[in-house]
């Protein structure tokens, strides 16, 4: 391989893995700083003890000033290397954080654009095609997701919510539970009203309404007023059949919950 190719590959690897590389450098720097400080400590104490003894013998201010200059001169080569390494370590850690933050911001922007495009497609589809036709497509997509999930009610854990006995699948968390179309539809309507009054809601707010336990990431994702279409959140309720021919309601999200839902534009 030519030198130019090696340099190009190395540069691409460094750009792609810069947060990990900078974090590794930061960790190595912390360890190196600790070792250097440990090794320098006896010499620092020796210099400071000599400075104190010399000052005790000094009779004039001029002698004390000279002692101070001498002490700083002796300390500099001992203290500066670990101090310099500590500064470089801090810069590496800050750099890793900045690179990661920029990448997260870019991913968030790309995700928002994709979500907006999906919302536009969904709205236009509902405007152009007959509602029954649109629901047929949603049911077909729901059937595919249910098939991929390979639901087996004899083995899978099915959560009982006391709101109905129809099998339901939440596509986001992958949980199976028993409820009813009426309860879920009512919960979606209530959540949509909450968005209009409170400006945003979390994914866990939906789970509270349909009787499911909250999940850790449920507070990190949600929707705001920008996600509404004619006052409603774009959450679909479709029909499908399990492999053993049990009817199942599938909750799908035409506009996915997002991390920046608390940020209003």
C-alpha positions in Angstrom: 0.0 0.0 0.0 1.3 3.4 -0.9 2.2 6.0 1.7 -0.6 8.3 0.4 -3.2 5.6 0.9 -1.9 4.9 4.4 -2.2 8.5 5.3 -5.7 8.8 3.9 -6.9 5.7 5.7 -5.3 6.8 9.0 -7.0 10.2 8.6 -10.4 8.6 7.9 -10.0 6.3 10.9 -9.1 9.2 13.1 -12.1 11.3 11.9 -14.5 8.4 12.4 -13.2 7.4 15.8 -12.1 10.8 17.2 -14.4 10.7 20.3 -13.1 7.3 21.3 -9.5 8.2 20.5 -9.7 11.5 22.5 -11.4 9.7 25.4 -8.6 7.1 25.4 -6.0 9.9 25.3 -7.8 11.6 28.2 -7.8 8.4 30.3 -4.1 7.7 29.5 -3.4 11.4 30.4 -5.1 11.1 33.8 -3.1 8.0 34.6 0.1 9.6 33.3 -0.5 12.7 35.3 -1.1 10.7 38.5 2.1 8.8 38.0 4.2 11.9 37.3 2.7 13.7 40.3 3.5 10.7 42.5 7.1 10.5 41.3 7.6 14.3 41.6 6.1 14.6 45.1 9.3 13.6 47.0 11.4 16.1 45.0 8.8 18.8 45.5 8.8 18.3 49.2 12.6 18.3 49.2 12.8 21.6 47.4 10.1 23.2 49.6 11.8 21.9 52.8 15.1 23.4 51.5 13.4 26.7 50.7 11.9 26.8 54.2 15.3 26.1 55.9 17.0 28.7 53.7 14.4 31.3 54.6 14.8 30.5 58.3 18.5 31.4 58.0 17.9 34.4 55.8 18.5 37.7 57.5 17.3 40.2 54.9 14.4 40.5 52.5 16.9 40.4 49.6 18.0 36.9 50.7 14.4 35.7 51.0 13.7 37.0 47.5 16.7 35.2 46.2 15.6 32.0 48.0 12.2 32.3 46.4 13.7 32.7 42.9 15.9 29.7 43.5 12.9 27.7 44.7 10.8 28.5 41.6 13.8 27.8 39.4 14.2 24.3 40.9 10.4 23.6 41.0 9.7 24.6 37.4 11.3 21.4 35.7 9.6 19.2 38.3 6.1 20.8 38.2 5.7 21.9 34.6 5.7 18.4 33.0 2.7 17.0 35.0 0.9 20.4 34.8 1.4 20.4 31.0 0.1 16.8 30.7 -2.9 17.7 32.9 -3.8 20.6 30.6 -3.4 18.4 27.5 -5.6 15.7 29.2 -8.3 18.3 29.9 -8.2 19.5 26.3 -8.6 15.9 25.0 -11.6 15.2 27.3 -13.2 18.5 26.3 -12.5 17.8 22.7 -14.1 14.3 22.9 -17.2 15.9 24.5 -17.4 18.6 21.8 -17.1 16.1 19.0 -19.8 13.8 20.5 -22.1 16.8 21.1 -21.8 17.9 17.5 -22.5 14.4 16.2 -25.5 14.1 18.4 -26.8 17.4 17.2 -26.3 16.4 13.6 -28.1 13.0 14.2 -30.9 14.8 16.0 -31.3 17.2 13.1 -31.3 14.4 10.5 -33.8 12.5 12.6 -36.1 15.5 12.9 -35.9 16.0 9.1 -36.8 12.3 8.5 -39.7 12.5 11.0 -41.0 15.7 9.3 -40.8 14.0 5.9 -42.6 11.0 7.2 -45.3 13.2 8.7 -45.8 15.0 5.4 -46.0 11.7 3.5 -48.6 10.4 5.9 -50.7 13.6 5.7 -50.6 13.7 1.9 -51.4 10.0 1.7 -54.5 10.5 3.9 -55.5 13.5 1.7 -55.2 11.7 -1.6 -56.3 8.1 -0.9 -59.6 6.8 0.4 -59.5 6.3 4.3 -60.3 2.6 3.9 -57.4 2.2 1.5 -55.1 4.0 3.9 -56.2 1.7 6.7 -55.6 -1.4 4.6 -52.0 -0.3 4.1 -51.6 0.4 7.8 -53.1 -3.0 8.6 -50.7 -4.7 6.2 -47.7 -2.9 7.8 -49.0 -3.9 11.2 -49.3 -7.5 10.1 -45.7 -7.5 8.9 -44.5 -6.1 12.3 -46.6 -8.7 14.2 -45.1 -11.5 12.0 -41.6 -10.2 12.6 -42.3 -10.1 16.3 -43.3 -13.8 16.1 -45.9 -13.5 18.8 -46.7 -16.7 20.8 -49.2 -16.0 23.5 -48.5 -19.3 25.1 -44.9 -18.3 25.7 -44.7 -14.5 25.6 -45.4 -12.4 28.6 -48.8 -10.7 28.1 -49.5 -7.8 30.5 -53.1 -7.5 31.9 -54.4 -3.9 32.2 -58.0 -4.6 33.2 -59.2 -2.4 30.3 -60.1 -5.2 27.9 -59.2 -8.7 26.8 -58.0 -8.0 23.2 -54.4 -8.8 22.6 -52.4 -5.6 21.8 -48.8 -4.9 20.7 -47.0 -1.6 21.3 -44.5 -1.3 18.5 -42.1 1.0 20.3 -41.5 -1.0 23.5 -42.4 -4.3 22.0 -44.7 -5.2 24.9 -47.8 -7.3 24.6 -50.8 -6.5 26.7 -54.6 -6.9 27.0 -56.8 -3.9 26.4 -59.5 -2.6 24.0 -59.7 -0.4 20.9 -62.0 1.9 22.8 -59.5 2.4 25.7 -56.5 2.9 23.5 -58.4 5.3 21.2 -59.6 7.3 24.2 -56.0 7.4 25.5 -54.7 8.8 22.2 -57.4 11.4 22.1 -56.7 12.5 25.7 -52.9 12.6 25.0 -53.5 14.8 22.0 -55.6 17.2 24.1 -52.7 17.2 26.7 -50.3 18.2 23.9 -52.5 21.2 23.0 -52.8 22.4 26.6 -49.3 21.5 27.9 -47.4 22.0 24.6 -45.7 18.6 24.9 -46.0 15.1 26.4 -43.7 12.2 27.0 -43.9 8.6 25.8 -44.5 7.6 29.4 -47.6 9.8 29.5 -49.1 7.5 26.9 -48.1 4.4 28.8 -49.7 5.9 31.9 -53.0 6.3 30.0 -53.1 2.8 28.5 -52.1 1.1 31.8 -48.5 0.1 31.0 -45.6 0.6 33.3 -43.2 3.5 32.5 -39.9 2.7 30.8 -36.6 4.4 31.5 -36.3 6.0 28.0 -40.0 7.0 28.1 -39.1 10.4 29.7 -36.4 11.0 27.1 -38.8 10.7 24.1 -42.1 12.3 23.4 -44.1 14.7 21.2 -45.0 18.4 21.1 -47.5 20.6 19.2 -45.4 20.5 16.0 -46.2 16.8 15.8 -50.0 17.3 15.8 -52.1 16.8 12.6 -55.5 18.5 12.9 -55.2 18.5 16.6 -54.3 14.8 16.8 -51.1 12.9 17.5 -50.3 10.6 14.6 -50.5 7.3 16.4 -52.1 4.4 14.5 -54.2 1.6 15.8 -54.3 -1.2 13.2 -55.6 -4.8 13.2 -53.6 -7.9 12.6 -53.6 -11.7 13.3 -51.1 -13.7 15.3 -49.8 -16.9 13.8 -52.3 -18.8 15.9 -55.1 -16.6 14.4 -55.7 -14.4 17.5 -56.8 -10.8 16.7 -54.3 -8.2 17.8 -54.4 -4.5 17.9 -51.0 -2.9 16.9 -50.1 0.5 18.2 -47.7 2.2 15.7 -46.3 5.7 15.5 -46.6 7.5 12.2 -44.6 10.3 13.8 -42.0 8.7 16.1 -41.5 10.1 19.6 -38.3 12.3 19.6 -35.7 13.4 22.1 -36.1 17.1 21.6 -39.8 17.1 22.2 -39.5 19.7 25.1 -37.9 22.2 22.7 -40.6 24.3 21.1 -40.0 26.0 17.7 
